[in-house]
Amino acid sequence: MPGIGELAAQAGAGSFQADLLVASNRGPVSFAVGDDGLLVPRRGGGGLVSGLAQVVQDAPEDGGELLWVCTALSEADRRAARSAPGGRIDQAGYDTGGASVRMLDLDRVLFDRAYNAVANRTLWFVLHLLHSPSTEPSFGASFRQDWAAYEDYNAAFAEALAEQAAPGACVLVQDYHLTLVPALLRAIRPDVRIAHFSHTPWSPPQYFRMLPDSVAAAILKGMLGADRLGFLAPAWAEAFRECCAEILGATVEGDAVSAGGRTVRTSLYPLGVDAAELRDRATRPDVQARVAELRELAGGCRLVVRVDRTELSKNIVRGLDAYRELLRTHPEWHGRVMHLVCAYPSRHDLPEYREYTAAVQRIAAEIEAEFGTESWLPVHLEISDDFPRSLAAMSLADVLVVNPIRDGMNLVAKEGMVVSTENAVLILSREAGACSQMSADALVVNPFDVTATAEAMHTALTMDPAQRCARTGRLAAIAAQLPPRAWFRAQLDEIAD
């Protein structure tokens, strides 16, 4: 495995220094190889990228040009990074949505170990409480190699940020892929101001302690290298502070954590949506064409809608099982309701995710086989990434189901209320970060309770129209609070203090 100095050399150097830097695993652009062999840029995927991309054009008024440091995720990305001066994708003539982008070309094996083995298969599972302790996790020699790669991966980011940050710059580090970066960067550049934001939940100490002791401590110490730590919901910030107290012996007073001679504040930034922009997007021809298609598909049926990735934490299988129980216990809905599931593939390089997608397909097929007739399609499942279709489905929903096992925020809950034209009733898991803001007007469910979720569907479908309208209006107003630009600005204001 190459050393850090070699990694930095591979990533490319540049003399440009920015006053404002964002670091994330995934960047605002990714690449594919076209039929002609040329690289084709496309918008980077994921909610984090979507949210951050909206603030790029505001960077100059927020304190200087913004440099986005990310990593090459594919061979096409690596080819693009190698062909760009110092990895600066924007300087190679590619459309980056207005951002200055440095893409790190890291060793493929190192990236796979850091990203898939540690970030996605270990940290994601721990933070979302997805492990089955009777059989997993198990941390042996192979994991130690993976963890060493994760350390090198974070070090490469820290060195790139240190090199490109102007004196006193503000650096916003994103998510669980880069938990070690704040402390590593502070050791190199103590003059810069550093924030770290967690887009995921945080697990309580008893679960976080599944990690090897040295790893758990390293993650917490790494994040405490920041000046400010941001979370989406009160429960996640509280869980992080509890981990620091129990695992590091840190002193916690209010929202402050003191350890190693430094005090770091934890803050809440409950990300919302840009309501005006989202509603405008929902009126465009491609979305309206999907609206017409879905209306025809529904054939006058009421629509129970979900829009999700085929991600284990999203709980799609139990949601489908709840819908099946609704049809079994309330036969009056036969022929009058359709469950429209818009799912898009997630992490299919991991076997657990391929198996989960297959499970989603199986239960949808079982529901159709049990209840479907020549004139009624009880469930329609689409497993593909189609944003216009997802917006159309949310706009037509009578009921929007958001029942994750655990979720940092879940912007679908907010997007659905903003674009709703049918006064959708929101069924919301109590384990979604959005629940801390939206519980008063949503139907809150235990994500593991299939029967309660089925009854919530029935309640939603029979709710008085005036009550539906009032609830949707209040939820839409909450959803529009702290849209991406304001979310970004709030973090800058706090770390600049």
Secondary structure, DSSP 8 states (H G I E B T S, - for coil): ---HHHHHHHH---S--EEEEEE-SS-SEEEEE-TTS-EEEEE--SHHHHHHHTTGGGGGGGTS-EEEEEE--SHHHHHHHHHSGGGBGGGGT---TT-EEEEE---HHHHHIIIIIIIIIIIHHHHTT---TTT-----HHHHHHHHHHHHHHHHHHHHHHHHEEEEEEEEEESGGGTTHHHHHHHH-TTSEEEEE--S----HHHHTTS-HHHHHHHHHHHTTSSEEEESSHHHHHHHHHHIIIII--EEETTEEEETTEEEEEEE------HHHHHHHHTSHHHHHHHHHHHHHHTT-EEEEEEEES-GGG-HHHHHHHHHHHHHH-GGGTTTEEEEEEEE---TTSHHHHHHHHHHHHHHHHHHHHH-BTTB--EEEEES--HHHHHHHHHH-SEEEE--SSBS--HHHHHHHHH-SS--EEEEETTBTTHHHHTTTSEEE-TT-HHHHHHHHHHHHHS-HHHHHHHHHHHHHHHTSS-HHHHHHHHHHHHH-
